[in-house]
Amino acid sequence: MCTPCCISQLACCCGSAACSCCCNCCPKIKQSTGTRCMYALYFLLVTVICVIMMSPTVEQELRDNIPFYSELCEQLKAGENCKTLVGYSAVYKVCFGMSCFFLFFSLFTIRVNNSTGCRAAVHNGFWLLKFILLVACCAGGFFLPEQETFLEVWRYVGVAGGLIFLLIQLMLLVEFAHRWNTNWSSGVKYNRLWYAALAFVTLVLFSCAVGAVVFMALFYTHPEACLLNKIFLGINGSLCLIVSLLAISPCIQKLQPTSGLLQPGVISVYVMYLTFSAFSSKPKEMVERDGTNTTVCVFPFNSGSESDKKIVTAVGTVILFGCVLYSCLTSTTRRSSAALRVCRNSEPETERARCCFCFGDDTDDYDEEKTGSGQNVIYDEREGTIYSYSYFHFVFFLGSLYVMMTVTNWFHYDDHKIEKLLDGSWSVFWIKMASCWVCLIVYMWTLVAPMVCPKRFEA
């Protein structure tokens, strides 16, 4: 590794320089993108630690493979077999530290409009020092007085923050669906292949949604039980059909010519996923067959072992935290901020159809810094910040609370294990089911809002 690259990385960790990779073959990266990715990395690291703390499997592996494990726990004053470092209370304390870290930076960066100031330099650099601060905050949660009172109060703070973040996440999903359709539709008049791509993706999305309805009707309903499953599957499926017809109705098409079936396709797939997740999270129901109680309305794991269940849990976990990271990273863009305010953010003629429309357009002319043999950094905030630093950290603060509540199974945290993330309880079932309806209501509102509030949506 060359000396200039090492120096640049040292400046990134201990100074205000932007971070970059030590490989010259890596594509150019914007300073704003690199900064947000670093904070996302911190967030993901703490999240993984929380998952480990809620896993008795990992706890047992540590106990079996670390020499003098009990003695080490005694030296750390972590209780017998490090009991204070595992379980829901430990996750609450670690997430308390992470949320304090992001809340502090949210307050610290209020009204930062220029990337050349000292506060902006702290936000965009000094990564080693900020990592030490994050570790200190997470560790400090274990030394708080009145632990029982703290856990009780912090639980309700987590519920409030988690629900707010969930609402933001659902609004961003709706914005994502609209943006996808708008971006690809803008390429139709230049190349008819974009129309074919729109039609193909729309067909795939609705096929997945219909397939999900059939799948849940087969495996999550029963003639003698699971009444709630039947009712909610019918309601959610009907609502998805209604929003699809509404999106292509003449009155909506007149005010929103770009409205099509792609957006309701995205919404329908996500609603079906939430419905499946809710059914999986509901306590098991039993019916009596031939004098024996039989569990019904569950997915039939053919192997009879826990391996298939772990796969489903792993996939659900990846989707969950993928949504969390997407919400945290995109909620502060100008387009997403406008969507959260539910007003028109017109980009009209400058819209250019791209396969990877989620990422910024790299055609803008920004200053570029050569970093020796390492990755080149594009300074895209020379003229001013392109996103709100304070709001960015506040969304991560809410995301910390949402992760805390999700990992600990919301209200039913006693004896919860991360391996049973999808087993859940009634509280998780109702939260996920309510999320379906909120998502559909938000999308319906984006369709009818121009008719209800025409002045707010004037170009």
N, C-alpha and C positions, 0 to 999 in steps of 0.2 A: 504494500500500500504506500503510495507516494506521500511525501511530506506535506505538500499543499492540501491534499485531501484530509489528512489527519488534523491539520491546523483548522480547516473549515469546520470539521465536526466538533473540535474542541470549542470553537467560537459559538457553534450552535448550542452546545450543552451549557456553557458558562457565560455566554454573551448574548447579544441581541441579533446575531446573524440567523438567517433562515436555515432550516434543516434541509439536507439533501442526502441522497444515497452516494456511496463511494464508487459507483459504477457508471462509467461514461455512457454505456449503452442504454441506460434507463432513459425513458422519454423525459422531456422537460416538465417541470412541475411549477405550478404557481405558488407564490408565497402564501396566499390565503388558503389554498387547498392543503399545502403541507402543514400549516398550523392546525387546521381543523382535524386532519388525520392524526396528528400527534396527541391532541386531546382525546380523540376517539380511542387511540391506543391505550392511554391511561385508563379510560373508562372501561374498556374491554378487559384490561388486566385485573382491575379490582372486581369486575363481574365474575371472572373466572375464579378468583379467590373465594368469592361468596358461594359459588357453586360447589367448590371443594369443601367449604365449611359445612354445607348442607348434605354432604354425601358420606354416609356411614361406611361405604365401600372404601373410599379413599382413606378415611380415618383408620379402618382396620389394616389397610396396606401399610400405612405409616407406622402403626403400632408393631406390625410383624417384621418390617424390614429396617427400621432405624434402630441401631444399637443403643441400649440404655435409654429407651424412649421414656419410660416412667421417671427415671432420674432427671432427664433433661426437662421434662415438664415441671418437676418440683423446683429445679433451679430457676426456671422462668416464672415460677409462682402462677402457673396456669391451671392449677388444680390437678386432681388425679387423672392421669392419661389425657391431659390438656383439655379437660371438659369445657373450660371457659372459652376455648378457641374454636369450638364447633357449635352447631345448632343455630336456631333462629336468633337468639340474643346476640351471638357473635356477628351474625350478618347485619343485624340492626346497628351495631356499634361501628362496623366497618363502613357501611353505607352512610351512617351519620357523618363520619369523617370525610368521605368523598363528597357528600352533598354540601358540607361546610366549605370544602375546597372550591367547588364551583360557585357557591353563593358568594364567597369572598371575592372571587374574580369578577362575578357579575356586578357587584357593587363597586369594585375597583375600576372597572372599565366603563362606567356610566358616562355617556356623552363623549366618548372618544371618537372623533371624526377624522383624525389625521393619523396616518400610520408612522409618522416621524417623531411623535412625542415619546416621552419616557414611559408612560403607561402602555402605549401601543408596543413599545420595544419589549416590555416585560411580557405582554400577551403573546408576542410572536417569537420569543427566544427564552434563554435561561432555562432550558428544559431539565437539566440535571438538578438545579436548585428547586424547580417546581415539583420534580419527582420526590425530592427529599421532603418538601412541604406536604405533599399528598400522603406519603408514608407516615409522617408525624401526625397528620390529622386522623388517619385511620387508626393508628395506634393509640391516640389520645382518647378515643371513645371507650377504651377498656379501663380508663382511670377516672371516669366520671363518678361523682358521688350519687347516692340515692339511685342505685341502678334500677330497682323495681319501678320507682316512679318515672324515671327517664324512659324505660321501655314502654310503659303504658301510654305516656303522652306522645312519644315519638311514633307509636303505632298509628295514632289518629292523624298526625301530621303526614305520615307516609301515605295513608289512604287518600287524603285530600289531594296531595301532590300527584299521586299515581293516577287518580281519576282525571285530573286536569291534563296530564301528559297523554293519557289514553285518548282524550278528546282531540288534542293537537295531532296525534298520530292518525286518527281517522280522517280529520280534515285534510291532512297532507296526502293521504291515500286518494281522496277525491281529486285533489289538485293534480296529483300524479296522473290519474286517468285522463283528466281534461288536457293536460300538457302533452301526453302521448298522442292523443287523437289530433290535437291542433298541429303538432310538429309534423307528423306523418302526412296529414291532409295538405299541408303547405307544399309538399313535393308532388302532389298529384298532377298539377297543371304543367309541371316540367317533365315528369316521367310517369307514365301509367303504371309502372311496376310498383310504385308506392301504393296505388289503389289495390293492386293484387295483394301486397303485403298486409294492408289494412284488413282486407276481406279474409285472408288466411288466418291472421292472428285472432280476429273476432270470432271466426268459426271455431278455432281451437279453444278459446276461452269459454264460449257457450257450451261446447261439447264437454269440457271439464266440469262446468257447473251442473249441467243436466246429469252427467255421470255421477257426480257427488250426491245429487238428490236420489238417484236410483240406488246407489250404494247404501246410503243411510236408511232408505226405506226398507231395504232387504235385511240389514244387520242391526239397525238401531230401533226397530219397531217390533212389536209382538202383539198378536191378537188379544192376549189376556193381560197385557201390562204395557208400561211405557206410554201412558196417555200423553204426558207432556211432550215427549219426543214427536208423537204424531201431530200434535197441535202446532208446535213451533216449526217443525219441518214444513208443514203446509203453509203456515203464515210467512215464513222466510222465503219459500219458493214462490209464493204468490206475489210478495212485495218485489222480488227481483224481476218477475214478469211485468209488473206494473211500471217500474222505473224504466224498463227497456222499451215498453210501448210509449211511455211519456217522452223519452229522449228523442224519438223519431216522429212525434206528433207534429202536425202542421203549425200549431201555435208556438211550439218551442223552436222549430226549425226556422220560423220567420225571424225570431229575435236572436237565435244562435245557429247560424248556418253550419258551423263546424260540429254541432252536436250530432252524434251518431251512435252506433251500437258498440263501439269499442269501449267507451266509458262504462256503460252498464255491464259489459262483459267482465271488465276488471273488478267492478264492485261486486258482481254476482259470485265470482270465484272466491273473493275474500270473505264474503258473507257465508258462503258454504263451508269454507275452512273454519271460520269462527263457530259455525253451527256444529261441525264435526268435533271441534275441540271442546265445545260446551257439553255435547253428549258424552264425550269421553271423560269429562271432569265430573259428571253427575254420579252420585253414589249408586252402586249397583242395585238392581231390582231382582227379586227372586219370585219364581212361580213354582207351585207344587206339581210335580209330574211323577206319577206312579209312586206316590208316598214319599218322594224325596224333593228337597228344595233345589232348584236349578237356577243359575244366574242367566238372565236374558238381557238382550239389547247391548251386547258387547261384541267387539270384533273377535271373530274366531281365530285365535292364534293356533295355527296348525301344528306347530312343533310341540306345544304343550309346555314349553319352557319360557323363561323370561327374556330370551334373546330377541324375539320379535318385538316384544314390548319396549325393550331398551332402544331398538331402532326407531320406533315411533316416537318415543320420548326425545331422542336425539334430534330427529327431524323437526319436531315441534319446537325444541329449544333453539335450533339454528334459525328457524323462521321468526321466532319471537325476538331474538336479539338482533337479527338482521333488520327487522322493522324498527326496533329501538334506535339502532345506529343510523338508519336512513332518516328517521324523524329528527334526530339530534343534528345531523350534518346538513340537512336540506332546509330545515325550518327557518333559517336565518337569511336565506337568499331573498332578493327583492321580490321575485315572482311568488315565492311561498308566503312571504309576509303579506303580500297583497291578497293572496288566497285566504289566509287566516282572518283578514279583515273583511272578507267576502265583498270585494270590489273588483272592478275590471282592471286587469293589468295588461294593457294592450301592447303587443309587440308586432304586430301586423306584418308589414312588408319585410321586416328584417328577419323574420322566422325562416330558418333553413332546415330542411328535413335531414335528419341524421339518425343512424341506427342507435347510437349511444347518445340519445337526446338528454339524458340525465346529467351529463357532464357539460361543463361550460364550453363555449365556442373558443377555440384557440386561435382564431383568425385576428383577434385584436392585437394591436401593436403595443407591446409593453417592453420596458427595459429588461435586458437579460444579463445575468451575471455568470461569468465563466468561473467554475470552481475547480480549476486544475483538471485532474483526470476524473473527477466525480460528475455527478448529475448537475445539469444547469438549472438555475432557479430563475423564474420569471417574476419580477416584482410588479404585480398587478395593482398595487395600492399606493403607487407614487402620488397620484392626484387626490387620494382620499380613500377611506375604508369602503369596501364593497359589501360589507355585511355588518350588522350590529354586534359588536363584541359582547356587550352586556347581555343582550337577549340570547346570544349563542350560549353563554355560560348558564343563563337561567334555564334554558331548555335542558341542558345537561344536568342541572340541579334537579329538575322535575324527573328526568330520566333515571337519576340515581334512586329516587323514591319509588318509581315504578318498578325498577329491577328488584329493589328490596322487598316490596310487597309480593311480586310475582314469585321470586325464589322461595319465599317463606309461605307461599300458598295463602296470601291475604289474611283472612281472619282465622283460618284453621292452621295455625303454625305448630301446634303441639305435636311432637313426634313426627313431623313432616320430614320427608327425604327427597332430595333432588331427583332420585330415580323414579319418584312417583309424581313428577311434575304434572302429568296429564291425568292422574287419578283424581286429584282435586277434591271438591266438596260442593255443597249447595251454593256457598258464597261465590266461588269461582264460576260455577255454572251460570248464575244470574248476571255476573259481571260480563261474561263473554256474550251471553244472549242479549243483554242490553247494548253491548258494543255493536252487534249486528244492526239493531234498530237505529242507533245513533248514526251509524255509517250511512244507512239508507236515507234517513231523514236529512242529513247534511247534503247528500247528493241530490235529493229531490229539491232542496232549497236552492242549490246552485242552478237548477233548471228553471224554477219558477220565480226566482228573485228578480230577474230583469223585468218581469211583468208586474211584480208587486212594488218594486222600488226602481222605476225606470231612470230617474235622475241620477241615482248612485252608479248606474252602469253606463252612463253616457260616455262615449269615447272622448 
